[in-house]
């Protein structure tokens, strides 16, 4: 299991930021997925959000940084502009175990499911108010 920083951009500039990070850190963006690539997204998201970054993965000297444009507001209507701990696990079974353990007593924003970039993905806040993600990524093609 790897713990990966996950940067959320409320201003919609994730792609620009990751291009900058890749250049500044001599890294390589290995995958970018948009919200429009998520099955069914066009049925529950505004059209302007579909072109935004749903997931980007940057590799720098064997380390990873991930991120997305945050198009979903919180209870007060503001999109999060913060950093989350993303746990990258090897198997679907490990994703299910880690998700169940860490989300217990917390608040689930997105239940464990398949996404455009992963076999399983979930977002939640633990019982202590800290944001987490669980990712069992598909191999880059």
N, C-alpha and C positions, 0 to 999 in steps of 0.2 A: 504494500500500500504506500502511496505517495501523498503527501499533503502539498497542495498547489495553491498559491495565492490566486484569487479570482477577483478581477477588478470590474466593478460595475460603473457605467457611465450614464448619468442622468441627462447629459447634454447631447447625446447622440453622436459623439465624436470618437467612439471606440476604434473604428477602422483607422482614422488619422493617428490616434494615440499609439496603436500597435505598430503602424508603419514607422513611427518615430522611435519606439522602443527597439524594434528590430534593427534599425540603422544604428542607433546609439550604442546598443549592446552587442553588435555584430551577431545577431540572432537570425532565426528563420521562422516565418509564419508557416506552419505546416498544415493548417486547416482553418477555413472560415466558412461558417454556415449562417444563413440569414433566417429570420423568422418565417419568411415565405416558404422555406424548405421544410418547415415542420408540418406534417400532415394535419389538415383541418384548420391551420392557422388563419386562412382567409375567411373562415366562418366566424371567428370570435375576436379578431384583431382588426384595428383600423388599417386601411390600405397603406397609409404612410409608414406604418410600423413594419410591414412585410419586407422592405428592403434593408432594414436595420440589421446589425450584427447580433445574432442569437448566441453565437459561440465562436471564439477565436482562440487558437492555440499557438503560442510562441515558444520556441526552444532556444535556449542560450546555454552553450557549454554543457549540455545534458540536463539542464534544469528547465522547468516549464513555468510559464505564466499564462493564465487564461483570462478571458474577459468577455463582456457583452454590453450592448446598449440596453439600458434598463428602460423598457417601454411601459412597464406596469407600475402604477402608483401604489402607495401605501394607504392606510386608513385615512390619512390626512391629505391624500391626493398627490403627494410628492413622490417622485421616483427616487429609489435609493441610489446614492452616489458614494459607494463604500467598497470595502474589501471583505471577501468571504473566504472561509477555508473550504477548499474543494478537495475531497478525498477521492483519488483515482485508484480504483480497485481492479483486480484482475478478472474476477468472475461475477456472473449475475448473482450467484449464491452469496458471495461476500457483500455485494451491493445491498442485497435484501437484509442480511444480518446487521450490517453497520447502520443502515437506514432505520431499522426497527429499534436498535439500541439507542442511538443518539437522538432520535426524534421523539422518543417516549416522554410524555409530559410537556412537549414543546408545541409549536404551531407549524403545521405543514402548509407551505405556500404552493408546492407542486409535488404531488405524490410520485413515487417511483414508477417510471414508465420508459418506453423506448423513445429516443429522439433522433433527429437527423444525424447527430454525431456520436451517439452512444447506444449501447445495448440497454442500459438503464441509466436514468438520471432523476434526481430529486433535489428539491430546495426546501429548507426548513430552518426554523429558529429553535434552538434547544431550550430547555427549561430555564436556562440562565440568561436568555435573551441574545445569544450569539448566533449569527447566521452561518449555515453550513450548506454544502452541496455534496452529493454522492454521485460519482461518475464511473461507469464501466464503459470505457470508450471503445468504439469500433476502430479497427486499424485504418490508418490513412491510406487511401487508394492512390 
